[in-house]
């Protein structure tokens, strides 16, 4: 029994390792010269640069399980407790830090002291939190409503939606609060903010992403006896099932398509797809990262959020990138439609002054380098109405399965969702192979 997995992102890697753990022969086919998919790195002079800033939360159990399987869990660091510095132009720095109280009380002291909001807005936010906690993320009715509209109906004014709710939801869903699906928003809040007290503690890589995901995955799959083919182009998939790679058919007992939804729709045979095909409704939402190298240290925190600013999150990438001397900051911009096509010079003219507004020490510092990375199709567009467009892992063709954070995982389009999708596909493949053996 053999399985071909198309796509070497976190979903494909997770499926491959899970199947090899069950003794199933696996061939992983990836068109790029590396594994890791949307989480990869590249060299720029002395720097090792990640294509984007990726974080995880303590509640992301499947992703952390993958790191353990890759023997890379020592290459990340998780906060002792949720703690986010918040930069506010003209107001200095606020902080959101969870208390030692048990859930669901652990976030209340932080909210009560959150200075960007007025006391009245803080009280309204507590009431909205209580209402949000009572929602069932699986309720299909929630997918017809935006988080912003729901919050507005519960007294959350535009500034509160931006300065509090947007701080969490925009980065989690890659969508502005007023455009984000309520069901996914409720899911994020339930797992991260209203779950166990430590659920939202933030984890960060200590090494570039290629050393955390791609390299360890390549080594681990090889150690387990799996096969990885890089720079291999998949041209078609048939219901046999069979995969045509670089013009050569590869027969298999099962195939997992762990590729973006537009690639899956293009490669899969029509008889395997749902009818009518809803996947185009998933669309795509971009993320832009603005990279600034200073000649000196200008920020003391490892990361900070920003509200009332075009900068959303700022990360210190100095040590991870290998920079010697100065400081390397990366601004992560989710839901970046307004930025993704803007020329680099214009982005520099916008964000270098913005960092001076947020970080007083940056006003006297010299910018040694400035560059931009753009992920135009970073996630699907997690807006109302997309839940029904996310397919399950099984297709209409026996032996053909789907994986990817865009499938119906119950989670947003994140690293956690990608890993969960790969594990689900692997479980269905094993069940399918058992049926084939029985016949």
C-alpha positions in Angstrom: 0.0 0.0 0.0 1.5 3.3 -1.0 0.4 7.0 -0.6 1.4 10.0 -2.6 1.1 13.4 -0.8 1.1 16.4 -3.1 2.4 19.5 -1.3 5.1 19.9 1.3 3.6 22.5 3.6 2.7 21.8 7.2 -0.4 19.9 6.2 1.5 17.6 3.8 4.4 17.2 6.3 1.9 16.2 9.1 0.1 13.7 6.9 3.4 12.1 5.8 4.7 11.7 9.3 1.4 10.4 10.7 1.2 7.8 7.9 4.8 6.7 8.3 4.2 6.2 12.0 1.5 3.7 10.9 4.0 2.0 8.6 2.4 3.3 5.3 4.9 3.9 2.5 4.7 7.6 1.6 6.1 9.7 -1.2 5.8 13.5 -0.6 5.9 15.6 -3.8 6.7 19.3 -3.6 7.2 21.8 -6.5 9.5 24.1 -4.6 13.1 23.3 -3.6 12.2 23.2 0.1 9.6 21.9 2.5 7.5 24.2 4.8 5.1 25.7 2.4 4.0 29.2 3.5 6.6 29.0 6.4 10.0 29.4 4.8 13.1 31.5 4.9 15.6 33.0 2.5 19.0 34.7 2.6 19.6 38.4 2.3 23.2 39.2 2.8 24.2 38.1 6.3 20.5 37.7 7.3 18.3 34.6 7.3 14.8 36.2 6.6 11.5 34.5 7.2 8.9 35.2 4.6 6.5 36.2 7.4 6.3 36.3 11.2 4.6 33.2 12.5 3.5 32.7 16.1 1.5 30.1 17.9 -0.5 29.9 21.2 -0.2 27.3 23.9 -3.7 26.0 22.9 -2.2 25.0 19.5 -1.7 21.4 20.6 -1.5 19.8 17.1 1.2 22.2 15.9 3.2 21.6 19.1 2.8 17.9 18.6 4.2 18.2 15.1 7.3 20.1 16.5 7.8 17.2 18.9 7.6 14.7 16.0 10.1 16.8 14.1 12.4 17.0 17.3 12.2 20.7 17.0 10.2 21.6 20.0 13.3 23.0 21.8 13.6 25.6 19.0 10.6 27.6 20.2 9.9 29.5 23.3 6.5 30.1 25.0 5.6 32.8 27.4 5.2 31.9 31.1 1.9 33.8 30.8 0.1 35.9 28.1 1.8 39.3 28.1 1.5 41.8 25.2 3.0 45.3 25.2 0.6 47.7 23.3 2.1 50.8 21.7 -0.3 53.7 21.3 0.9 56.9 19.5 0.8 59.8 21.9 0.0 57.6 24.9 3.1 55.5 25.3 2.9 51.9 26.1 0.0 49.9 27.6 0.0 46.2 28.5 -2.3 43.2 28.3 -1.1 40.6 30.8 -3.1 37.8 32.2 -3.4 37.4 35.9 -2.9 34.3 38.0 -6.7 33.9 38.5 -8.3 30.8 37.1 -10.3 30.9 33.8 -12.5 32.7 32.9 -11.4 35.4 35.3 -7.7 35.4 34.2 -8.1 38.2 31.7 -10.4 40.5 33.6 -7.7 42.5 35.5 -5.8 43.1 32.3 -9.0 44.4 30.7 -9.8 46.6 33.7 -6.4 48.3 33.4 -6.3 48.6 29.6 -5.6 52.3 29.3 -6.3 52.7 25.5 -10.0 52.2 26.3 -12.1 54.5 28.6 -13.5 53.0 31.8 -16.9 52.9 30.1 -15.5 51.0 27.1 -13.8 48.5 29.3 -17.0 47.7 31.1 -18.8 47.3 27.8 -16.0 45.0 26.6 -16.4 42.8 29.7 -20.1 42.5 28.9 -19.4 41.7 25.2 -16.8 39.1 26.3 -19.4 37.4 28.4 -21.9 37.3 25.5 -19.2 36.1 23.1 -18.2 33.3 25.5 -21.8 31.9 25.3 -21.7 31.6 21.5 -21.3 28.2 19.9 -18.6 28.5 17.1 -20.2 25.6 15.3 -23.6 27.3 15.0 -24.0 27.8 11.2 -26.0 31.0 11.8 -22.8 32.7 13.1 -21.2 32.3 9.7 -23.7 34.8 8.2 -22.6 37.6 10.5 -19.4 39.6 10.8 -17.7 39.9 14.1 -17.7 43.7 13.8 -21.5 43.9 13.3 -22.1 41.6 16.2 -19.7 43.5 18.5 -21.2 46.9 17.5 -24.7 45.6 18.4 -23.2 44.9 21.9 -21.9 48.4 22.5 -18.4 48.0 21.0 -17.6 51.3 19.4 -15.2 51.6 16.4 -12.2 52.5 18.7 -12.9 49.5 21.0 -13.2 47.2 18.0 -9.9 48.4 16.7 -7.9 48.8 19.9 -9.1 45.6 21.7 -10.8 43.1 19.5 -8.8 43.9 16.3 -5.6 43.3 18.3 -6.6 39.6 18.6 -8.9 38.9 15.7 -7.1 40.6 12.8 -3.9 38.7 13.3 -5.7 35.4 14.0 -8.0 35.6 11.0 -6.1 37.8 8.6 -9.2 39.9 8.4 -10.4 43.3 9.7 -12.8 42.8 12.6 -15.7 44.4 10.7 -15.1 41.8 7.9 -14.2 38.7 9.9 -16.7 35.8 10.2 -18.3 35.7 13.6 -18.1 31.9 13.9 -14.3 31.8 13.5 -14.0 34.8 15.7 -15.9 33.1 18.5 -13.8 30.0 18.0 -10.6 32.0 18.4 -11.9 33.7 21.6 -13.3 30.5 23.1 -10.0 28.5 22.6 -7.5 31.3 23.3 -9.2 33.9 25.6 -11.9 31.9 27.4 -10.3 28.5 27.6 -7.7 27.3 30.1 -5.9 30.3 31.7 -2.7 29.6 29.8 -4.3 29.0 26.4 -3.3 32.3 24.9 0.3 32.3 26.0 2.3 33.2 22.9 5.0 31.0 21.4 7.8 32.2 19.1 10.5 30.5 17.0 14.1 30.8 18.2 15.4 30.0 14.8 14.5 30.8 11.2 11.5 28.8 9.9 13.6 26.7 7.5 15.4 25.4 10.6 12.1 24.9 12.5 9.9 23.2 9.8 11.4 22.5 6.4 14.8 21.1 7.3 13.7 19.0 10.3 10.8 17.6 8.2 13.0 16.6 5.4 15.3 14.8 7.7 12.6 13.2 9.8 10.6 11.8 6.8 13.9 10.3 5.4 14.7 8.8 8.8 11.3 7.1 8.9 11.8 5.6 5.4 9.6 8.0 3.5 10.5 9.6 0.1 10.5 13.3 -0.6 10.7 14.7 -4.2 11.5 18.4 -4.3 11.2 20.6 -7.4 8.7 18.1 -8.8 5.7 19.5 -10.7 2.4 17.7 -10.4 0.5 18.1 -13.6 -2.6 16.1 -13.0 -4.4 13.7 -10.6 -6.7 10.9 -11.8 -9.3 8.9 -9.9 -7.3 5.7 -10.3 -5.8 7.2 -8.2 -2.7 8.3 -10.1 -0.5 11.4 -10.0 1.3 12.7 -13.0 4.7 14.2 -11.9 6.9 15.8 -14.5 5.0 14.0 -17.2 5.4 10.5 -15.5 2.4 8.8 -14.0 2.8 7.5 -10.4 0.2 4.9 -9.3 -0.9 5.0 -5.6 -3.4 3.4 -3.4 -4.3 6.9 -2.0 -3.5 10.5 -2.8 -3.6 13.5 -0.4 -3.8 16.9 -2.0 -2.2 19.2 0.5 -2.1 22.2 -1.7 -3.9 25.6 -1.7 -7.5 25.4 -2.7 -7.0 27.0 -6.1 -4.3 24.4 -7.0 -6.5 21.6 -5.7 -9.4 22.7 -7.9 -7.2 22.9 -10.9 -5.5 19.5 -10.4 -8.3 17.3 -9.1 -10.5 15.5 -11.7 -14.0 17.0 -12.1 -15.7 13.9 -10.8 -13.9 14.1 -7.5 -15.0 17.7 -6.8 -18.2 18.8 -5.1 -20.9 20.1 -7.5 -21.3 23.1 -7.6 -17.8 23.9 -6.7 -17.8 26.5 -3.9 -14.1 26.9 -3.4 -13.6 30.1 -5.4 -15.7 31.8 -2.7 -12.8 31.3 -0.3 -10.7 33.8 -2.3 -7.4 34.9 -0.7 -6.2 37.5 1.8 -2.7 39.0 1.8 -0.1 39.5 4.5 2.7 42.0 4.1 5.8 42.2 6.3 7.9 45.3 6.4 11.5 44.7 7.4 13.6 47.5 9.0 17.3 47.2 10.0 18.5 49.9 12.4 22.0 50.8 13.4 21.1 50.5 17.1 18.6 49.0 19.4 15.3 50.9 19.3 12.8 48.4 21.0 13.4 46.5 24.2 10.5 44.1 23.9 10.6 40.9 21.8 7.4 42.0 20.2 4.6 44.6 20.6 1.2 45.3 19.3 0.3 48.7 18.0 -3.2 50.3 18.0 -4.2 53.6 16.5 -1.4 53.0 14.0 -0.9 51.5 10.6 1.6 49.2 12.2 -0.2 46.2 13.7 2.5 44.1 15.3 6.3 44.7 15.6 8.7 41.9 16.2 12.4 41.9 17.1 14.1 39.6 14.6 17.7 40.5 15.4 18.8 37.2 17.1 16.7 34.9 14.9 18.0 36.4 11.7 21.7 36.3 12.7 22.1 40.1 12.6 25.4 41.2 14.2 25.1 44.8 15.4 22.0 47.0 15.3 18.4 45.8 15.5 16.1 44.1 13.0 12.4 44.8 13.4 9.6 43.3 11.3 6.2 44.9 11.1 3.5 42.2 10.4 0.5 43.6 8.5 -2.5 41.3 8.3 -5.5 41.9 6.0 -3.0 43.9 3.9 -5.1 44.7 0.8 -4.2 48.3 1.1 -0.4 47.6 1.3 0.2 44.6 -0.9 0.6 46.5 -4.2 2.2 49.6 -2.7 5.8 50.2 -4.0 8.6 49.6 -1.5 9.6 53.3 -1.5 6.0 54.3 -0.5 5.9 51.7 2.2 9.2 53.0 3.6 7.9 56.6 3.5 4.9 55.4 5.5 6.4 53.0 8.1 9.7 54.4 9.0 8.0 57.6 10.4 5.4 55.3 12.0 8.0 53.4 13.9 9.4 56.8 15.0 6.0 57.7 16.4 5.7 54.4 18.2 9.3 54.0 19.4 11.0 57.1 20.7 14.5 55.5 20.4 14.0 55.1 16.6 13.9 58.9 16.1 17.7 59.2 16.4 18.5 55.8 14.8 19.7 55.3 11.2 17.9 52.9 8.9 20.6 50.6 7.4 18.2 48.5 5.3 14.6 48.3 4.4 12.7 45.7 2.4 9.3 44.1 2.1 7.9 40.6 1.7 4.4 40.0 0.4 2.3 36.9 0.7 -0.6 37.7 -1.7 -2.5 34.5 -1.0 -1.4 34.0 2.7 -4.8 32.7 3.8 -8.3 32.3 2.5 -10.5 35.3 3.1 -12.2 34.4 6.4 -15.3 36.5 6.0 -19.0 35.6 6.6 -20.3 32.9 4.3 -17.0 30.9 3.8 -17.7 28.2 6.3 -19.9 26.3 3.8 -17.3 26.6 1.1 -14.6 24.8 3.2 -14.7 21.1 2.1 -14.0 18.1 4.3 -11.0 15.9 3.8 -12.8 13.3 1.7 -13.6 13.9 -1.9 -16.2 12.1 -4.1 -13.4 9.9 -5.5 -12.3 6.9 -3.3 -8.7 7.2 -2.5 -8.4 11.0 -3.0 -8.3 13.2 0.0 -7.7 16.9 0.8 -5.5 18.6 3.4 -4.8 22.3 4.1 -5.7 25.0 6.5 -8.5 26.1 4.1 -10.4 22.8 4.5 -13.1 22.3 7.2 -10.9 22.0 10.2 -13.0 24.1 12.6 -10.0 26.3 13.0 -8.9 29.5 11.2 -6.4 29.3 8.4 -3.3 29.0 10.6 -0.4 26.6 11.3 -2.6 24.8 13.8 -5.3 24.4 11.2 -2.9 23.1 8.6 -1.5 20.4 11.0 -4.9 19.3 12.0 -6.0 18.9 8.4 -3.0 16.7 7.7 -3.7 14.5 10.7 -7.4 14.2 9.6 -6.4 13.3 6.0 -3.9 10.7 7.3 -6.6 9.1 9.5 -9.0 8.8 6.5 -6.2 7.4 4.3 -5.6 4.6 6.9 -9.3 3.8 7.0 -9.4 3.7 3.2 -6.3 1.4 3.0 -7.9 -1.0 5.5 -10.9 -1.2 3.2 -8.7 -1.9 0.2 -6.9 -4.7 2.1 -10.1 -6.2 3.2 -11.3 -6.4 -0.5 
